[in-house]
Amino acid sequence: MPITIVMNHEAGYFVSYYKGTITDADLLNDWKIIMDSGAWIPDTNELADLSEADFSRLTTDGIQALADYFISMSVENNVAPMKKTAIYAPNELNFGLARMYGVFAFGSPQIIEFFSEREKAIQWLRNDK
């Protein structure tokens, strides 16, 4: 699986790691497996680490499908409207595609911010400006 998650209970968020070449099918299928496995805990903030991902094979439709899936899962699980998602994307392609996801996810319970520096993303999740 090119997407894995690791809970950081002490800090109160989980990290989703995206590694290698990721296709539309990988993106949606991996998240469905994660959601079905019980590894994901609703209302938990997220640090999405895109630093090792190759998104060159993603399409707009795939990003839209992921946003739609997360919105439906949030409604189904009554996710609180203040859930924070910090997306760490140090390269231009991944940063741009992450911003596209943010547009598609508008109206979801996520508060999404984008970062090119990992430490700033973590500080935002922890509210340490």
N, C-alpha and C positions, 0 to 999 in steps of 0.2 A: 504494500500500500504506500503510495507516495505521500499520503497525509496521515500524520499520527498526532495524538494529543497527549500531553503530560500535565497532570494536575499539579499546581503549586499551591497546596492548601495553606501554607504559612502566609503567602502573599495574597491569597484570596482570588486567584485567577488561574486559568489554564492556558497553556501554550499550544497552539496548533502549528506543527512544523510541516512545511510543504517542501518536498525534495525531489529533484530530478525533473524530467519532462512530464508535464501534467496535461492531460487531454480533458475535454468536456466530460467524457464518460468517467474518467478518474475522479474529477472534482465532485460530481454528484454521487457516484457510487461509494466513494470513500466516506463521505459525510453521512450517507444513509447507513453504512455499516457502523460508523461511530455512534450515531444516534440510537440505532437498534441494540448496540452492545451494552448500553447503560453507562458507558464511560463519560458521556456528556452529562453535566448537571445543569438543569435549567437555572436561569438567573445568575450564572457565574460569568464574571467578566473574562474577556479573552485577549490574549496577545497572539495575533496571527503573524508568524515569522515566515516571510516569503523570500528570505535572503538566499536560499539554495534552490529555488524553484525556477524551472524553465517553462514559462507560460506562452511560448511562441506558437503552440498548437491550440490555444484556447480561442473560442469564438465568442462573439457577442451573445449568441443564443445560449451558450453554455454558462456564461456569467449570469445572464438573466434567469436561467433555470435554477441556479444555486440560490440567488436572491429570493426567488419565489418559494423555493423549498424551505429556506430559513424562516421566511415570514409565516408560512403555514405551520411549521414546527413551533414557532414562538406562540402563535395563537393556540395551537393544540395543547401546549404545555403551560399556558398562562404566564409567559415570561414577563417580568416586570419591565416597565418602560424605561428604566434607567440603566439597563445592562450596557456596559461599555465594551467596545471592541476597538483595540488599538491594532492597526495594521502596519507592520514594519516591512517596508519594501525599499531596499537601498538602491535598486536600479530603476531606470526610467520606464522600461516596459512594464514591469510588475507594479510600479507605483501608478502608472496610468490605468492599468487594468483594475487595480484595487479601487481607484477613484470611480471607475465605471460601475463596479459593484456597488459602491456607495450610492450612486444615483439610482440604481435599480432597487436598492434596499430602502429607499426613502419611504417613510411611513411604517417601518418595522420598529419594534421596541428597542433596537440597538441605537446607541449613540456611537457613531463611528468617527474615528480620527485616523489620519494617515501620517506616517513618520518615515523619514529616511535614516533616522538614528534610533537604534534599539533602546538605548538608555532613556531617551526622551519618551518613547512609547511606554516604558515601564513606569516612569515617573508620573505620566498622565493617568495610568491605571491606578496608581497608588495615591493620586491627588497631591503629589509632591511638586508642584510647579517648578 
